């Protein structure tokens, strides 16, 4: 929600105990890093569930793993195939994103 209480974004993902990782990663990408909905949904998956730092196999995962190890974190490569879907309202328009690792697409005008 924005400062006026209007819906700003709706997003979610399947993934059991990793849902929080996928949704949080997408929120950080949207809010802090200024990514669009599609880029946020497609971003390499990463995070920790109160244990080692998990990084998605392939893509940018190896680069991120090296960076996190250099910071002293224990890193575990994992199969993190979220399926996050996102709808964001920007400037009066709706913007969509669908995780390319799973089925589904974002469509619009």
C-alpha positions as CSV (number, residue, x, y, z in Angstrom):
1,X,0.0,0.0,0.0
2,X,1.1,3.6,-0.6
3,X,1.0,6.5,1.9
4,X,-2.7,7.1,1.0
5,X,-3.6,3.5,1.7
6,X,-4.0,2.7,-2.0
7,X,-2.9,-0.7,-3.4
8,X,0.5,-0.3,-4.9
9,X,1.5,-3.9,-5.5
10,X,0.1,-7.5,-5.3
11,X,2.5,-10.4,-5.5
12,X,2.8,-14.0,-4.4
13,X,4.5,-17.2,-5.0
14,X,4.2,-21.0,-4.4
15,X,7.2,-22.5,-2.6
16,X,6.3,-23.7,0.9
17,X,8.8,-22.3,3.5
18,X,10.6,-20.4,0.7
19,X,7.6,-18.2,-0.1
20,X,8.9,-15.5,2.3
21,X,12.3,-15.5,0.5
22,X,10.7,-15.1,-2.9
23,X,8.2,-12.4,-2.0
24,X,10.8,-10.4,0.1
25,X,13.4,-10.6,-2.7
26,X,10.7,-9.2,-5.1
27,X,9.7,-6.4,-2.7
28,X,13.3,-5.3,-2.3
29,X,13.8,-5.4,-6.0
30,X,10.7,-3.3,-6.6
31,X,11.0,-0.8,-3.8
32,X,14.8,-0.5,-3.0
33,X,16.3,-1.3,-6.4
34,X,13.6,0.3,-8.6
35,X,13.2,-2.8,-10.8
36,X,10.1,-3.3,-12.9
37,X,7.7,-6.1,-12.1
38,X,9.1,-8.5,-14.8
39,X,12.8,-7.9,-13.7
40,X,11.9,-8.4,-10.1
41,X,10.1,-11.7,-10.8
42,X,13.0,-13.0,-12.9
43,X,15.8,-11.9,-10.5
44,X,18.0,-14.7,-9.2
45,X,16.5,-16.2,-6.0
46,X,18.4,-16.1,-2.8
47,X,17.9,-15.8,1.0
48,X,18.2,-17.6,4.3
49,X,15.7,-19.6,6.3
50,X,17.6,-19.3,9.6
51,X,20.5,-21.4,8.2
52,X,23.0,-21.1,5.3
53,X,22.5,-18.5,2.7
54,X,20.7,-20.2,-0.2
55,X,21.5,-19.2,-3.8
56,X,19.8,-20.4,-6.9
57,X,21.8,-22.7,-9.2
58,X,22.9,-21.2,-12.5
59,X,22.1,-17.7,-13.7
60,X,23.7,-15.1,-11.4
61,X,23.8,-17.5,-8.5
62,X,27.5,-18.4,-8.6
63,X,28.5,-14.7,-8.7
64,X,26.2,-14.0,-5.7
65,X,27.6,-17.0,-3.8
66,X,31.2,-15.8,-4.2
67,X,30.2,-12.4,-3.0
68,X,28.3,-13.8,0.1
69,X,31.2,-16.2,0.9
70,X,33.6,-13.2,0.8
71,X,31.4,-11.6,3.5
72,X,31.7,-14.6,5.7
73,X,28.4,-16.4,5.0
74,X,28.0,-20.1,4.6
75,X,26.4,-20.5,1.1
76,X,24.4,-23.5,-0.2
77,X,23.4,-23.7,-3.9
78,X,19.8,-24.7,-4.2
79,X,17.0,-25.3,-6.7
80,X,14.9,-22.2,-6.1
81,X,12.2,-22.1,-8.7
82,X,9.7,-19.7,-7.2
83,X,6.9,-19.0,-9.7
84,X,6.5,-15.4,-8.3
85,X,3.8,-13.3,-10.1
86,X,3.6,-9.6,-9.6
87,X,1.2,-6.7,-10.4
88,X,2.3,-3.2,-9.6
89,X,0.5,0.1,-10.1
90,X,2.8,2.8,-11.5
91,X,1.6,6.2,-12.7
92,X,-2.0,5.0,-13.0
93,X,-1.0,2.0,-15.1
94,X,-0.7,-1.7,-14.1
95,X,2.6,-3.5,-14.7
96,X,2.9,-7.2,-14.5
97,X,5.7,-9.8,-14.1
98,X,5.7,-13.6,-14.2
99,X,8.6,-15.7,-13.1
100,X,10.1,-17.3,-16.3
101,X,11.1,-20.4,-14.3
102,X,7.4,-21.5,-14.2
103,X,4.3,-21.5,-16.3
104,X,2.4,-18.2,-16.7
105,X,2.8,-14.9,-18.4
106,X,2.0,-11.2,-17.6
107,X,-0.3,-9.7,-20.2
108,X,-1.7,-6.3,-20.8
109,X,-2.1,-3.4,-23.2
